[in-house]
């Protein structure tokens, strides 16, 4: 019974915290923060931007992955092997760059641009790594999310300890889920988190 429950939780967490959903989650968090760069954007515009980013960074990559699965380019949407990840990563990187480009055209605060740029760089890092090692993309995403808000807090002196703690705890839960499902080794999970966290930390603090 406990085994089934743990497996169910692991699968649920893996779906809810899927890497393709994280840019949309981060944008929604930013839009709901009581800070100047969010308050300057009208509510209607926020929803339009959120939908645009969801389509660009989640819906379209998922549709193309499903198409590749249908055409036999990848064996399944789970992409269990390292080799299967290459083309989905390439497609995702293209759409993430498109999301970054579209945000640039909207003249938003650099904060939003950096978040999207960091997401694009993380995908490219995952793509390059996948040529020789199966790093955890879930953990790159969660590490990036935690690293982005930690860096934002340090850079702009924003008080958000609860959010950062929640993101770190969710990262730990995601790591457990990937290990429980046998999708990755502990090293792949740990390195994925460090890589994602490091990308955003370097981007924000070096700017």
N, C-alpha and C positions, 0 to 999 in steps of 0.2 A: 504493500500500500504506500509506504513512504517512498519507495523507488519510483512508483508511478507518479506520485505527487511532484517529486523533484524533477522528473523528466518533463512533466506538464509545465511546471514553472519555467524550466530552462527554455523550452520551445516558445512559450509566451513572451518571455523577456527578449529572446532573439528576434522575434517578429516585431514587437513594439519598439525595440531600440535598434532596428535595422539601420545600417549606415546611411541608406538613401533617405531616411526620414530625418536624420539629425540636422541638416541645414534648415529644414522647415521648423523644427523644434527650437533651434537657436534663434531664428528670426522672431518667432512668437515670444520667446523669453525677452529678447531685446525690445520688442514693441510694447511689452507690458511693464517695462522698468520705468520708474519715475526719475528719468534723467533728461537732460536737455536735448540730446540727439534723437530721442524717441518722441518727446513732446512736440517737436517741431513738425512732425509728420501728421497730417489729418488722418482720422480713423478710417475713412473710406480708402485712402491711398494705402494705408497699412494692409488692409485686406487684399487689395489688388496686387500689391507686391508679394504678399505671402502666397497667394494663389499662383502667381507667375513663377516664383521660386520652387513651389511644390511640383508644378508641371515640369519645370526644367530639370530639377535635380532628383526627382523621385519617379514621377509617372512615366516620362519618356524613357529614362534608362531601364525601368522595369519592362516597358512594352518592347523595347529592342532586345532585352535579355530573353523575354518570352518568345520572340520571333526567332532568335538564334537557337533556342531550345527546339522549336518546331522544325527548323531547317536542319537540325542535327549538328550544328556548329559546336554546341555544348550538350553534354549528355543530360543534364538536369539543371533546374534553377538553383539547386543547392551548391553547384560548382564545387564539388568535394575535392577535386584534384587541382593542383597548382596550375597546370597547363590550361584548364578550362577557364581560368579567370582572366586570361590575357585580353581577349576581345571584348568581354563585358567591361573590363577596366578601361579600355581604350574609348569605348562608346561613352561610358560614364564621365571620363575626363573631359571629353568634348562638350558634353552637356553642362558639366560644372563650369567650364570656362565660359560657355554661353551665358550661364546665370551670372557669373562675375562681370561679364561684358555688359549685360543688361542693367545691372545695378550701377555700373559706372555711368551709364547714359542718364540715370535718374538724378544725378548730382546729390546723392545722399551723403550722410556723414561718413568719414573715412572708417569709422567703426564697422559699419555694415560691409563696406568694401573689403576690409581686412578679414572679416569672418568668412566671406565667400572665397576670397583668394586663398586663405588657409585651407579651406575645404578642398579646393582644386589641387593645391600642392600636396595635400595628404593623399588624394586619389592617385596622383602621379607617383608619389613615393610607394604606394601600395602596388602600382603597376610594375614599377622597376623591380621591386623586391620579389614579385611573383615570378619573375623569370628564373629565379634560383631558389626561392624559399616560400613556404606558404604561411605568411604572416597573418595574424588575425585582423581582418578589416573592421570587424565590430569594435575591437579594442582601439584601433587607430581612430575610429570615429568618436568613441567615448573619451579617449584620452585627449582628442582635439577639443571636444566640448568642454571638458573640465579645464584644460589648459587655456582655452580662449577666455573663459570667464574669470579664471584666476589671474591671467595676464591683464585683462581689462580692469579688474579690481586694483591691481598693483599700479597700473599705468595712470589711471584716472582717480586713484584714491577713493574708490567706491566701496561702501560698506555692504558686502554681500556674503558673509560667512556661511549662512544657512544654505544658500543656493550652491555654493562651492562644495560644502559637505555632502549635500544631496547628490550632486553630480559624481563625486568620488565614490559614494556608496553605490550608486547605480552602476558605476564602472566596475566595482568589485562584483556586483550581482551579475553583470554581463560576462565578466571573466569566468565566474562559476558556471554560467549557462553554457558557454562555449566548451569548457572542459567537461561538463556533465554529458553533453551531446557527443563528445569525442571528436569534435570538429578541429581542435587544435591541441598542441602540447602546451605545458605551462610556459615554456620559453617563448612560443609564438604569441601567447596572450600577453605576457609581460612586455616583450619588445614592442608589440603593437601599441600598447598604452603609452609607453615611454616615447615612441615615435610621434604619435598624435599630439601628446602633451608638449613635446619639445618643439614641434613645428610652430605652434601658436605662441608659445613662450618666446621663442626667438623673434618671431615676426612683430609682436607687440612691443617687446622691450627694446628691440633694436631700432624701432621707428622714431 
